[in-house]
Amino acid sequence: MSGTEKGKARAEQAKGKAKEVLGRATGNERMTAEGRGEQAKGAARHAKEDVKDAFRR
């Protein structure tokens, strides 16, 4: 189960990175900020799964 959640977190981070890069390329500050937010959300989700894995061991 944790593997799929980590995969979703990585996908969310990648999506955020793409949005950030596209926002910078087009000069759209809102899209850049949304991308950063999605990356942070994905990183938090990934960290949560790492903590859950640590307690399972």
PDBQT receptor file of N, H, CA, C and O in Angstrom, charges set to zero:
ATOM      1  N   MET A   1       0.827  -1.188   0.000  1.00  0.00    +0.000 N 
ATOM      2  CA  MET A   1       0.000   0.000   0.000  1.00  0.00    +0.000 C 
ATOM      3  C   MET A   1       0.869   1.249   0.000  1.00  0.00    +0.000 C 
ATOM      4  O   MET A   1       0.582   2.212  -0.711  1.00  0.00    +0.000 OA
ATOM      5  N   SER A   2       1.908   1.230   0.781  1.00  0.00    +0.000 N 
ATOM      6  H   SER A   2       2.141   0.448   1.358  1.00  0.00    +0.000 HD
ATOM      7  CA  SER A   2       2.766   2.401   0.901  1.00  0.00    +0.000 C 
ATOM      8  C   SER A   2       3.435   2.732  -0.426  1.00  0.00    +0.000 C 
ATOM      9  O   SER A   2       3.667   3.901  -0.736  1.00  0.00    +0.000 OA
ATOM     10  N   GLY A   3       3.738   1.716  -1.200  1.00  0.00    +0.000 N 
ATOM     11  H   GLY A   3       3.549   0.767  -0.949  1.00  0.00    +0.000 HD
ATOM     12  CA  GLY A   3       4.389   1.949  -2.485  1.00  0.00    +0.000 C 
ATOM     13  C   GLY A   3       3.520   2.739  -3.436  1.00  0.00    +0.000 C 
ATOM     14  O   GLY A   3       4.014   3.603  -4.160  1.00  0.00    +0.000 OA
ATOM     15  N   THR A   4       2.220   2.451  -3.441  1.00  0.00    +0.000 N 
ATOM     16  H   THR A   4       1.818   1.749  -2.853  1.00  0.00    +0.000 HD
ATOM     17  CA  THR A   4       1.330   3.194  -4.325  1.00  0.00    +0.000 C 
ATOM     18  C   THR A   4       1.168   4.630  -3.849  1.00  0.00    +0.000 C 
ATOM     19  O   THR A   4       1.079   5.549  -4.663  1.00  0.00    +0.000 OA
ATOM     20  N   GLU A   5       1.130   4.826  -2.549  1.00  0.00    +0.000 N 
ATOM     21  H   GLU A   5       1.203   4.080  -1.887  1.00  0.00    +0.000 HD
ATOM     22  CA  GLU A   5       1.014   6.185  -2.016  1.00  0.00    +0.000 C 
ATOM     23  C   GLU A   5       2.272   6.998  -2.311  1.00  0.00    +0.000 C 
ATOM     24  O   GLU A   5       2.196   8.185  -2.629  1.00  0.00    +0.000 OA
ATOM     25  N   LYS A   6       3.423   6.349  -2.202  1.00  0.00    +0.000 N 
ATOM     26  H   LYS A   6       3.484   5.385  -1.943  1.00  0.00    +0.000 HD
ATOM     27  CA  LYS A   6       4.670   7.047  -2.533  1.00  0.00    +0.000 C 
ATOM     28  C   LYS A   6       4.707   7.379  -4.014  1.00  0.00    +0.000 C 
ATOM     29  O   LYS A   6       5.206   8.433  -4.407  1.00  0.00    +0.000 OA
ATOM     30  N   GLY A   7       4.187   6.492  -4.823  1.00  0.00    +0.000 N 
ATOM     31  H   GLY A   7       3.782   5.635  -4.503  1.00  0.00    +0.000 HD
ATOM     32  CA  GLY A   7       4.110   6.747  -6.262  1.00  0.00    +0.000 C 
ATOM     33  C   GLY A   7       3.229   7.940  -6.575  1.00  0.00    +0.000 C 
ATOM     34  O   GLY A   7       3.557   8.766  -7.428  1.00  0.00    +0.000 OA
ATOM     35  N   LYS A   8       2.109   8.020  -5.877  1.00  0.00    +0.000 N 
ATOM     36  H   LYS A   8       1.844   7.349  -5.185  1.00  0.00    +0.000 HD
ATOM     37  CA  LYS A   8       1.214   9.163  -6.062  1.00  0.00    +0.000 C 
ATOM     38  C   LYS A   8       1.904  10.456  -5.628  1.00  0.00    +0.000 C 
ATOM     39  O   LYS A   8       1.742  11.499  -6.262  1.00  0.00    +0.000 OA
ATOM     40  N   ALA A   9       2.669  10.378  -4.548  1.00  0.00    +0.000 N 
ATOM     41  H   ALA A   9       2.801   9.531  -4.033  1.00  0.00    +0.000 HD
ATOM     42  CA  ALA A   9       3.379  11.553  -4.050  1.00  0.00    +0.000 C 
ATOM     43  C   ALA A   9       4.426  12.003  -5.068  1.00  0.00    +0.000 C 
ATOM     44  O   ALA A   9       4.574  13.198  -5.326  1.00  0.00    +0.000 OA
ATOM     45  N   ARG A  10       5.142  11.053  -5.638  1.00  0.00    +0.000 N 
ATOM     46  H   ARG A  10       5.021  10.082  -5.428  1.00  0.00    +0.000 HD
ATOM     47  CA  ARG A  10       6.147  11.403  -6.649  1.00  0.00    +0.000 C 
ATOM     48  C   ARG A  10       5.494  12.000  -7.891  1.00  0.00    +0.000 C 
ATOM     49  O   ARG A  10       6.018  12.940  -8.488  1.00  0.00    +0.000 OA
ATOM     50  N   ALA A  11       4.347  11.445  -8.272  1.00  0.00    +0.000 N 
ATOM     51  H   ALA A  11       3.922  10.682  -7.787  1.00  0.00    +0.000 HD
ATOM     52  CA  ALA A  11       3.630  11.978  -9.433  1.00  0.00    +0.000 C 
ATOM     53  C   ALA A  11       3.177  13.404  -9.171  1.00  0.00    +0.000 C 
ATOM     54  O   ALA A  11       3.247  14.260 -10.053  1.00  0.00    +0.000 OA
ATOM     55  N   GLU A  12       2.715  13.653  -7.961  1.00  0.00    +0.000 N 
ATOM     56  H   GLU A  12       2.658  12.958  -7.245  1.00  0.00    +0.000 HD
ATOM     57  CA  GLU A  12       2.274  14.994  -7.605  1.00  0.00    +0.000 C 
ATOM     58  C   GLU A  12       3.453  15.979  -7.614  1.00  0.00    +0.000 C 
ATOM     59  O   GLU A  12       3.314  17.126  -8.040  1.00  0.00    +0.000 OA
ATOM     60  N   GLN A  13       4.597  15.518  -7.145  1.00  0.00    +0.000 N 
ATOM     61  H   GLN A  13       4.711  14.587  -6.800  1.00  0.00    +0.000 HD
ATOM     62  CA  GLN A  13       5.791  16.362  -7.177  1.00  0.00    +0.000 C 
ATOM     63  C   GLN A  13       6.192  16.667  -8.626  1.00  0.00    +0.000 C 
ATOM     64  O   GLN A  13       6.540  17.803  -8.947  1.00  0.00    +0.000 OA
ATOM     65  N   ALA A  14       6.144  15.670  -9.485  1.00  0.00    +0.000 N 
ATOM     66  H   ALA A  14       5.862  14.747  -9.224  1.00  0.00    +0.000 HD
ATOM     67  CA  ALA A  14       6.517  15.864 -10.880  1.00  0.00    +0.000 C 
ATOM     68  C   ALA A  14       5.547  16.815 -11.580  1.00  0.00    +0.000 C 
ATOM     69  O   ALA A  14       5.954  17.669 -12.367  1.00  0.00    +0.000 OA
ATOM     70  N   LYS A  15       4.270  16.654 -11.283  1.00  0.00    +0.000 N 
ATOM     71  H   LYS A  15       3.939  15.960 -10.643  1.00  0.00    +0.000 HD
ATOM     72  CA  LYS A  15       3.251  17.532 -11.854  1.00  0.00    +0.000 C 
ATOM     73  C   LYS A  15       3.497  18.974 -11.401  1.00  0.00    +0.000 C 
ATOM     74  O   LYS A  15       3.388  19.910 -12.193  1.00  0.00    +0.000 OA
ATOM     75  N   GLY A  16       3.825  19.139 -10.138  1.00  0.00    +0.000 N 
ATOM     76  H   GLY A  16       3.913  18.379  -9.494  1.00  0.00    +0.000 HD
ATOM     77  CA  GLY A  16       4.108  20.464  -9.604  1.00  0.00    +0.000 C 
ATOM     78  C   GLY A  16       5.332  21.077 -10.242  1.00  0.00    +0.000 C 
ATOM     79  O   GLY A  16       5.348  22.270 -10.545  1.00  0.00    +0.000 OA
ATOM     80  N   LYS A  17       6.359  20.269 -10.449  1.00  0.00    +0.000 N 
ATOM     81  H   LYS A  17       6.346  19.299 -10.202  1.00  0.00    +0.000 HD
ATOM     82  CA  LYS A  17       7.586  20.765 -11.078  1.00  0.00    +0.000 C 
ATOM     83  C   LYS A  17       7.295  21.224 -12.507  1.00  0.00    +0.000 C 
ATOM     84  O   LYS A  17       7.787  22.262 -12.949  1.00  0.00    +0.000 OA
ATOM     85  N   ALA A  18       6.490  20.438 -13.221  1.00  0.00    +0.000 N 
ATOM     86  H   ALA A  18       6.090  19.595 -12.862  1.00  0.00    +0.000 HD
ATOM     87  CA  ALA A  18       6.139  20.809 -14.590  1.00  0.00    +0.000 C 
ATOM     88  C   ALA A  18       5.367  22.124 -14.611  1.00  0.00    +0.000 C 
ATOM     89  O   ALA A  18       5.617  22.983 -15.456  1.00  0.00    +0.000 OA
ATOM     90  N   LYS A  19       4.428  22.277 -13.679  1.00  0.00    +0.000 N 
ATOM     91  H   LYS A  19       4.225  21.579 -12.993  1.00  0.00    +0.000 HD
ATOM     92  CA  LYS A  19       3.666  23.519 -13.602  1.00  0.00    +0.000 C 
ATOM     93  C   LYS A  19       4.566  24.707 -13.286  1.00  0.00    +0.000 C 
ATOM     94  O   LYS A  19       4.416  25.787 -13.857  1.00  0.00    +0.000 OA
ATOM     95  N   GLU A  20       5.497  24.493 -12.374  1.00  0.00    +0.000 N 
ATOM     96  H   GLU A  20       5.619  23.616 -11.909  1.00  0.00    +0.000 HD
ATOM     97  CA  GLU A  20       6.409  25.572 -12.002  1.00  0.00    +0.000 C 
ATOM     98  C   GLU A  20       7.253  26.004 -13.197  1.00  0.00    +0.000 C 
ATOM     99  O   GLU A  20       7.394  27.198 -13.461  1.00  0.00    +0.000 OA
ATOM    100  N   VAL A  21       7.808  25.046 -13.909  1.00  0.00    +0.000 N 
ATOM    101  H   VAL A  21       7.694  24.076 -13.694  1.00  0.00    +0.000 HD
ATOM    102  CA  VAL A  21       8.653  25.348 -15.061  1.00  0.00    +0.000 C 
ATOM    103  C   VAL A  21       7.836  26.041 -16.153  1.00  0.00    +0.000 C 
ATOM    104  O   VAL A  21       8.298  27.012 -16.751  1.00  0.00    +0.000 OA
ATOM    105  N   LEU A  22       6.637  25.549 -16.411  1.00  0.00    +0.000 N 
ATOM    106  H   LEU A  22       6.262  24.759 -15.925  1.00  0.00    +0.000 HD
ATOM    107  CA  LEU A  22       5.787  26.160 -17.426  1.00  0.00    +0.000 C 
ATOM    108  C   LEU A  22       5.394  27.579 -17.017  1.00  0.00    +0.000 C 
ATOM    109  O   LEU A  22       5.361  28.488 -17.846  1.00  0.00    +0.000 OA
ATOM    110  N   GLY A  23       5.101  27.754 -15.744  1.00  0.00    +0.000 N 
ATOM    111  H   GLY A  23       5.128  27.016 -15.070  1.00  0.00    +0.000 HD
ATOM    112  CA  GLY A  23       4.763  29.082 -15.250  1.00  0.00    +0.000 C 
ATOM    113  C   GLY A  23       5.907  30.063 -15.406  1.00  0.00    +0.000 C 
ATOM    114  O   GLY A  23       5.702  31.217 -15.782  1.00  0.00    +0.000 OA
ATOM    115  N   ARG A  24       7.111  29.600 -15.117  1.00  0.00    +0.000 N 
ATOM    116  H   ARG A  24       7.278  28.663 -14.812  1.00  0.00    +0.000 HD
ATOM    117  CA  ARG A  24       8.292  30.474 -15.285  1.00  0.00    +0.000 C 
ATOM    118  C   ARG A  24       8.524  30.799 -16.756  1.00  0.00    +0.000 C 
ATOM    119  O   ARG A  24       8.864  31.930 -17.104  1.00  0.00    +0.000 OA
ATOM    120  N   ALA A  25       8.339  29.802 -17.616  1.00  0.00    +0.000 N 
ATOM    121  H   ALA A  25       8.062  28.883 -17.334  1.00  0.00    +0.000 HD
ATOM    122  CA  ALA A  25       8.588  30.012 -19.044  1.00  0.00    +0.000 C 
ATOM    123  C   ALA A  25       7.595  31.006 -19.644  1.00  0.00    +0.000 C 
ATOM    124  O   ALA A  25       7.945  31.776 -20.539  1.00  0.00    +0.000 OA
ATOM    125  N   THR A  26       6.364  30.987 -19.152  1.00  0.00    +0.000 N 
ATOM    126  H   THR A  26       6.079  30.362 -18.425  1.00  0.00    +0.000 HD
ATOM    127  CA  THR A  26       5.340  31.874 -19.702  1.00  0.00    +0.000 C 
ATOM    128  C   THR A  26       5.212  33.168 -18.913  1.00  0.00    +0.000 C 
ATOM    129  O   THR A  26       4.491  34.078 -19.323  1.00  0.00    +0.000 OA
ATOM    130  N   GLY A  27       5.904  33.256 -17.788  1.00  0.00    +0.000 N 
ATOM    131  H   GLY A  27       6.489  32.517 -17.455  1.00  0.00    +0.000 HD
ATOM    132  CA  GLY A  27       5.810  34.453 -16.964  1.00  0.00    +0.000 C 
ATOM    133  C   GLY A  27       4.566  34.497 -16.109  1.00  0.00    +0.000 C 
ATOM    134  O   GLY A  27       4.181  35.562 -15.625  1.00  0.00    +0.000 OA
ATOM    135  N   ASN A  28       3.928  33.345 -15.914  1.00  0.00    +0.000 N 
ATOM    136  H   ASN A  28       4.241  32.481 -16.307  1.00  0.00    +0.000 HD
ATOM    137  CA  ASN A  28       2.702  33.252 -15.132  1.00  0.00    +0.000 C 
ATOM    138  C   ASN A  28       3.071  32.944 -13.677  1.00  0.00    +0.000 C 
ATOM    139  O   ASN A  28       3.379  31.802 -13.336  1.00  0.00    +0.000 OA
ATOM    140  N   GLU A  29       3.038  33.957 -12.838  1.00  0.00    +0.000 N 
ATOM    141  H   GLU A  29       2.788  34.884 -13.115  1.00  0.00    +0.000 HD
ATOM    142  CA  GLU A  29       3.441  33.788 -11.437  1.00  0.00    +0.000 C 
ATOM    143  C   GLU A  29       2.482  32.892 -10.666  1.00  0.00    +0.000 C 
ATOM    144  O   GLU A  29       2.900  32.156  -9.772  1.00  0.00    +0.000 OA
ATOM    145  N   ARG A  30       1.214  32.952 -11.005  1.00  0.00    +0.000 N 
ATOM    146  H   ARG A  30       0.875  33.550 -11.731  1.00  0.00    +0.000 HD
ATOM    147  CA  ARG A  30       0.222  32.120 -10.305  1.00  0.00    +0.000 C 
ATOM    148  C   ARG A  30       0.496  30.631 -10.553  1.00  0.00    +0.000 C 
ATOM    149  O   ARG A  30       0.459  29.826  -9.623  1.00  0.00    +0.000 OA
ATOM    150  N   MET A  31       0.766  30.279 -11.792  1.00  0.00    +0.000 N 
ATOM    151  H   MET A  31       0.796  30.933 -12.548  1.00  0.00    +0.000 HD
ATOM    152  CA  MET A  31       1.050  28.882 -12.118  1.00  0.00    +0.000 C 
ATOM    153  C   MET A  31       2.339  28.424 -11.447  1.00  0.00    +0.000 C 
ATOM    154  O   MET A  31       2.437  27.285 -10.992  1.00  0.00    +0.000 OA
ATOM    155  N   THR A  32       3.319  29.306 -11.388  1.00  0.00    +0.000 N 
ATOM    156  H   THR A  32       3.239  30.231 -11.758  1.00  0.00    +0.000 HD
ATOM    157  CA  THR A  32       4.578  28.986 -10.718  1.00  0.00    +0.000 C 
ATOM    158  C   THR A  32       4.330  28.687  -9.244  1.00  0.00    +0.000 C 
ATOM    159  O   THR A  32       4.874  27.726  -8.701  1.00  0.00    +0.000 OA
ATOM    160  N   ALA A  33       3.514  29.504  -8.602  1.00  0.00    +0.000 N 
ATOM    161  H   ALA A  33       3.072  30.285  -9.043  1.00  0.00    +0.000 HD
ATOM    162  CA  ALA A  33       3.196  29.305  -7.184  1.00  0.00    +0.000 C 
ATOM    163  C   ALA A  33       2.403  28.022  -6.973  1.00  0.00    +0.000 C 
ATOM    164  O   ALA A  33       2.644  27.295  -6.009  1.00  0.00    +0.000 OA
ATOM    165  N   GLU A  34       1.464  27.740  -7.861  1.00  0.00    +0.000 N 
ATOM    166  H   GLU A  34       1.268  28.330  -8.643  1.00  0.00    +0.000 HD
ATOM    167  CA  GLU A  34       0.688  26.495  -7.755  1.00  0.00    +0.000 C 
ATOM    168  C   GLU A  34       1.615  25.284  -7.876  1.00  0.00    +0.000 C 
ATOM    169  O   GLU A  34       1.455  24.296  -7.159  1.00  0.00    +0.000 OA
ATOM    170  N   GLY A  35       2.562  25.370  -8.769  1.00  0.00    +0.000 N 
ATOM    171  H   GLY A  35       2.692  26.172  -9.351  1.00  0.00    +0.000 HD
ATOM    172  CA  GLY A  35       3.516  24.274  -8.956  1.00  0.00    +0.000 C 
ATOM    173  C   GLY A  35       4.346  24.040  -7.707  1.00  0.00    +0.000 C 
ATOM    174  O   GLY A  35       4.564  22.900  -7.298  1.00  0.00    +0.000 OA
ATOM    175  N   ARG A  36       4.804  25.123  -7.109  1.00  0.00    +0.000 N 
ATOM    176  H   ARG A  36       4.627  26.049  -7.441  1.00  0.00    +0.000 HD
ATOM    177  CA  ARG A  36       5.572  24.983  -5.861  1.00  0.00    +0.000 C 
ATOM    178  C   ARG A  36       4.717  24.363  -4.766  1.00  0.00    +0.000 C 
ATOM    179  O   ARG A  36       5.194  23.531  -3.995  1.00  0.00    +0.000 OA
ATOM    180  N   GLY A  37       3.461  24.768  -4.700  1.00  0.00    +0.000 N 
ATOM    181  H   GLY A  37       3.073  25.445  -5.326  1.00  0.00    +0.000 HD
ATOM    182  CA  GLY A  37       2.553  24.219  -3.697  1.00  0.00    +0.000 C 
ATOM    183  C   GLY A  37       2.329  22.727  -3.882  1.00  0.00    +0.000 C 
ATOM    184  O   GLY A  37       2.328  21.964  -2.916  1.00  0.00    +0.000 OA
ATOM    185  N   GLU A  38       2.139  22.319  -5.124  1.00  0.00    +0.000 N 
ATOM    186  H   GLU A  38       2.140  22.939  -5.909  1.00  0.00    +0.000 HD
ATOM    187  CA  GLU A  38       1.943  20.897  -5.401  1.00  0.00    +0.000 C 
ATOM    188  C   GLU A  38       3.189  20.091  -5.056  1.00  0.00    +0.000 C 
ATOM    189  O   GLU A  38       3.091  18.974  -4.549  1.00  0.00    +0.000 OA
ATOM    190  N   GLN A  39       4.357  20.659  -5.332  1.00  0.00    +0.000 N 
ATOM    191  H   GLN A  39       4.436  21.567  -5.744  1.00  0.00    +0.000 HD
ATOM    192  CA  GLN A  39       5.597  19.968  -4.977  1.00  0.00    +0.000 C 
ATOM    193  C   GLN A  39       5.697  19.789  -3.467  1.00  0.00    +0.000 C 
ATOM    194  O   GLN A  39       6.087  18.725  -2.987  1.00  0.00    +0.000 OA
ATOM    195  N   ALA A  40       5.347  20.821  -2.729  1.00  0.00    +0.000 N 
ATOM    196  H   ALA A  40       5.030  21.686  -3.119  1.00  0.00    +0.000 HD
ATOM    197  CA  ALA A  40       5.418  20.745  -1.269  1.00  0.00    +0.000 C 
ATOM    198  C   ALA A  40       4.417  19.734  -0.733  1.00  0.00    +0.000 C 
ATOM    199  O   ALA A  40       4.720  18.984   0.195  1.00  0.00    +0.000 OA
ATOM    200  N   LYS A  41       3.241  19.715  -1.310  1.00  0.00    +0.000 N 
ATOM    201  H   LYS A  41       2.995  20.324  -2.064  1.00  0.00    +0.000 HD
ATOM    202  CA  LYS A  41       2.214  18.761  -0.885  1.00  0.00    +0.000 C 
ATOM    203  C   LYS A  41       2.677  17.323  -1.152  1.00  0.00    +0.000 C 
ATOM    204  O   LYS A  41       2.495  16.439  -0.314  1.00  0.00    +0.000 OA
ATOM    205  N   GLY A  42       3.270  17.102  -2.313  1.00  0.00    +0.000 N 
ATOM    206  H   GLY A  42       3.418  17.820  -2.993  1.00  0.00    +0.000 HD
ATOM    207  CA  GLY A  42       3.790  15.777  -2.648  1.00  0.00    +0.000 C 
ATOM    208  C   GLY A  42       4.926  15.368  -1.729  1.00  0.00    +0.000 C 
ATOM    209  O   GLY A  42       5.017  14.208  -1.328  1.00  0.00    +0.000 OA
ATOM    210  N   ALA A  43       5.787  16.309  -1.393  1.00  0.00    +0.000 N 
ATOM    211  H   ALA A  43       5.712  17.252  -1.719  1.00  0.00    +0.000 HD
ATOM    212  CA  ALA A  43       6.905  16.020  -0.491  1.00  0.00    +0.000 C 
ATOM    213  C   ALA A  43       6.391  15.672   0.906  1.00  0.00    +0.000 C 
ATOM    214  O   ALA A  43       6.926  14.780   1.565  1.00  0.00    +0.000 OA
ATOM    215  N   ALA A  44       5.360  16.374   1.349  1.00  0.00    +0.000 N 
ATOM    216  H   ALA A  44       4.926  17.099   0.814  1.00  0.00    +0.000 HD
ATOM    217  CA  ALA A  44       4.786  16.083   2.664  1.00  0.00    +0.000 C 
ATOM    218  C   ALA A  44       4.143  14.702   2.674  1.00  0.00    +0.000 C 
ATOM    219  O   ALA A  44       4.278  13.954   3.642  1.00  0.00    +0.000 OA
ATOM    220  N   ARG A  45       3.450  14.371   1.603  1.00  0.00    +0.000 N 
ATOM    221  H   ARG A  45       3.340  14.979   0.817  1.00  0.00    +0.000 HD
ATOM    222  CA  ARG A  45       2.814  13.057   1.509  1.00  0.00    +0.000 C 
ATOM    223  C   ARG A  45       3.876  11.955   1.513  1.00  0.00    +0.000 C 
ATOM    224  O   ARG A  45       3.702  10.919   2.154  1.00  0.00    +0.000 OA
ATOM    225  N   HIS A  46       4.964  12.185   0.800  1.00  0.00    +0.000 N 
ATOM    226  H   HIS A  46       5.105  13.027   0.279  1.00  0.00    +0.000 HD
ATOM    227  CA  HIS A  46       6.048  11.206   0.744  1.00  0.00    +0.000 C 
ATOM    228  C   HIS A  46       6.686  11.038   2.121  1.00  0.00    +0.000 C 
ATOM    229  O   HIS A  46       6.982   9.919   2.538  1.00  0.00    +0.000 OA
ATOM    230  N   ALA A  47       6.896  12.141   2.821  1.00  0.00    +0.000 N 
ATOM    231  H   ALA A  47       6.656  13.051   2.483  1.00  0.00    +0.000 HD
ATOM    232  CA  ALA A  47       7.489  12.085   4.161  1.00  0.00    +0.000 C 
ATOM    233  C   ALA A  47       6.570  11.328   5.119  1.00  0.00    +0.000 C 
ATOM    234  O   ALA A  47       7.041  10.567   5.965  1.00  0.00    +0.000 OA
ATOM    235  N   LYS A  48       5.278  11.535   4.987  1.00  0.00    +0.000 N 
ATOM    236  H   LYS A  48       4.896  12.154   4.300  1.00  0.00    +0.000 HD
ATOM    237  CA  LYS A  48       4.313  10.819   5.834  1.00  0.00    +0.000 C 
ATOM    238  C   LYS A  48       4.437   9.314   5.626  1.00  0.00    +0.000 C 
ATOM    239  O   LYS A  48       4.420   8.543   6.586  1.00  0.00    +0.000 OA
ATOM    240  N   GLU A  49       4.561   8.906   4.380  1.00  0.00    +0.000 N 
ATOM    241  H   GLU A  49       4.575   9.532   3.601  1.00  0.00    +0.000 HD
ATOM    242  CA  GLU A  49       4.698   7.478   4.085  1.00  0.00    +0.000 C 
ATOM    243  C   GLU A  49       6.016   6.929   4.614  1.00  0.00    +0.000 C 
ATOM    244  O   GLU A  49       6.067   5.779   5.052  1.00  0.00    +0.000 OA
ATOM    245  N   ASP A  50       7.086   7.726   4.583  1.00  0.00    +0.000 N 
ATOM    246  H   ASP A  50       7.044   8.659   4.228  1.00  0.00    +0.000 HD
ATOM    247  CA  ASP A  50       8.365   7.294   5.128  1.00  0.00    +0.000 C 
ATOM    248  C   ASP A  50       8.254   7.069   6.639  1.00  0.00    +0.000 C 
ATOM    249  O   ASP A  50       8.826   6.118   7.173  1.00  0.00    +0.000 OA
ATOM    250  N   VAL A  51       7.528   7.935   7.312  1.00  0.00    +0.000 N 
ATOM    251  H   VAL A  51       7.064   8.707   6.878  1.00  0.00    +0.000 HD
ATOM    252  CA  VAL A  51       7.337   7.785   8.770  1.00  0.00    +0.000 C 
ATOM    253  C   VAL A  51       6.524   6.534   9.057  1.00  0.00    +0.000 C 
ATOM    254  O   VAL A  51       6.840   5.779   9.975  1.00  0.00    +0.000 OA
ATOM    255  N   LYS A  52       5.474   6.315   8.270  1.00  0.00    +0.000 N 
ATOM    256  H   LYS A  52       5.216   6.929   7.524  1.00  0.00    +0.000 HD
ATOM    257  CA  LYS A  52       4.661   5.116   8.463  1.00  0.00    +0.000 C 
ATOM    258  C   LYS A  52       5.503   3.850   8.261  1.00  0.00    +0.000 C 
ATOM    259  O   LYS A  52       5.358   2.878   9.003  1.00  0.00    +0.000 OA
ATOM    260  N   ASP A  53       6.378   3.868   7.258  1.00  0.00    +0.000 N 
ATOM    261  H   ASP A  53       6.496   4.658   6.655  1.00  0.00    +0.000 HD
ATOM    262  CA  ASP A  53       7.250   2.720   6.994  1.00  0.00    +0.000 C 
ATOM    263  C   ASP A  53       8.217   2.487   8.159  1.00  0.00    +0.000 C 
ATOM    264  O   ASP A  53       8.504   1.344   8.515  1.00  0.00    +0.000 OA
ATOM    265  N   ALA A  54       8.709   3.569   8.741  1.00  0.00    +0.000 N 
ATOM    266  H   ALA A  54       8.476   4.497   8.451  1.00  0.00    +0.000 HD
ATOM    267  CA  ALA A  54       9.643   3.440   9.855  1.00  0.00    +0.000 C 
ATOM    268  C   ALA A  54       8.995   2.773  11.056  1.00  0.00    +0.000 C 
ATOM    269  O   ALA A  54       9.638   1.995  11.761  1.00  0.00    +0.000 OA
ATOM    270  N   PHE A  55       7.733   3.070  11.292  1.00  0.00    +0.000 N 
ATOM    271  H   PHE A  55       7.210   3.702  10.720  1.00  0.00    +0.000 HD
ATOM    272  CA  PHE A  55       7.038   2.457  12.427  1.00  0.00    +0.000 C 
ATOM    273  C   PHE A  55       6.636   1.009  12.156  1.00  0.00    +0.000 C 
ATOM    274  O   PHE A  55       6.419   0.242  13.094  1.00  0.00    +0.000 OA
ATOM    275  N   ARG A  56       6.537   0.638  10.918  1.00  0.00    +0.000 N 
ATOM    276  H   ARG A  56       6.714   1.260  10.155  1.00  0.00    +0.000 HD
ATOM    277  CA  ARG A  56       6.187  -0.757  10.579  1.00  0.00    +0.000 C 
ATOM    278  C   ARG A  56       7.352  -1.697  10.812  1.00  0.00    +0.000 C 
ATOM    279  O   ARG A  56       7.155  -2.900  10.988  1.00  0.00    +0.000 OA
ATOM    280  N   ARG A  57       8.573  -1.156  10.816  1.00  0.00    +0.000 N 
ATOM    281  H   ARG A  57       8.732  -0.179  10.674  1.00  0.00    +0.000 HD
ATOM    282  CA  ARG A  57       9.764  -2.007  10.957  1.00  0.00    +0.000 C 
ATOM    283  C   ARG A  57      10.046  -2.339  12.365  1.00  0.00    +0.000 C 
ATOM    284  O   ARG A  57      11.012  -3.045  12.651  1.00  0.00    +0.000 OA
TER     285      ARG A  57
